[in-house]
Every structure is written in C-alpha cells, then in structure tokens.
Amino acid sequence: MADELVVGTVTAAEQQPGARAPALLLTLDLGAYGTEQAVVQAGGHDADALVGTQLVCRREDDGAVVVAARSHAKGDVPLRPDVDVEPGTLVG
C-alpha cells in the first residue's frame, strides 16, 4: 500500500548536480518494500555522514519521499527514529 510511513536506511548519498538548490540523491533500503531513491535538500548535511542513517519516508506510488520538519533556522530537517529498527518498519 502506498502512502505509508516507513523507516528507510540510507545506503548511498551523492550530490545531485543540476538541481536548483544544493541537493542530495539518496538511495534508501526500505526492507521488504525494496530500494527507492529520494532527493533531499543538502542543507548542512554531509553526504558521506548520511550513509547508514535511518530516516522516516513516505511511500508513494512513484517512489519515496523523505519526511522532514521545516525549520526557519535550519531548513529541512529529516525525521529519524531514536533507535535503529529494521528497514521497512512501519511508522504509526
């Protein structure tokens, strides 16, 4: 089912050239839901430091979107679980 919130583990992160604003292309392991790619604003994020990080993602029919809080001071801040869980874990 699409439009679910799940936890994804970042397996790769690279600069997204040609984007309007600095952005990163993330490859996410969503467990039983497979692998998806998502673009996030680079902000102060180091691509290499994101690898291995778990993020909350919204599954959609055409891929995944990283869920973020929009801070006026810090820009988009991706939401993360407090402890590591299995990739694909549903967020309720």
Backbone hydrogen bonds, N-H to C=O, Kabsch-Sander energy under -0.5 kcal/mol:
donor,donor_aa,acceptor,acceptor_aa,energy
3,D,59,R,-3.8
6,V,4,E,-0.6
6,V,57,C,-2.7
7,V,89,T,-1.7
8,G,55,L,-3.0
9,T,29,D,-2.1
10,V,8,G,-0.5
10,V,53,T,-3.0
11,T,27,T,-3.0
12,A,27,T,-1.2
14,E,25,L,-1.7
16,Q,23,A,-2.7
19,A,16,Q,-1.2
24,L,40,V,-3.0
25,L,14,E,-3.1
26,L,24,L,-0.7
26,L,38,A,-3.5
27,T,12,A,-2.6
28,L,26,L,-0.5
28,L,36,E,-3.5
29,D,9,T,-3.0
30,L,28,L,-0.7
30,L,34,G,-2.9
33,Y,30,L,-1.9
34,G,31,G,-2.1
36,E,28,L,-2.1
38,A,26,L,-2.2
40,V,24,L,-2.3
42,A,22,P,-2.6
45,H,42,A,-3.1
47,A,45,H,-0.6
50,L,46,D,-1.3
50,L,47,A,-0.7
51,V,47,A,-0.8
51,V,48,D,-0.6
52,G,10,V,-3.2
53,T,50,L,-2.5
55,L,8,G,-2.8
56,V,79,L,-2.6
57,C,6,V,-3.4
58,R,65,V,-3.2
59,R,4,E,-3.1
59,R,57,C,-0.6
60,E,63,G,-3.5
63,G,60,E,-1.7
64,A,37,Q,-0.7
65,V,58,R,-1.9
67,V,56,V,-2.7
69,A,77,V,-2.8
71,S,69,A,-0.9
71,S,75,G,-2.8
75,G,71,S,-1.9
77,V,69,A,-3.0
79,L,67,V,-2.7
88,G,7,V,-3.7
89,T,86,E,-1.9
91,V,5,L,-2.9
92,G,90,L,-0.5
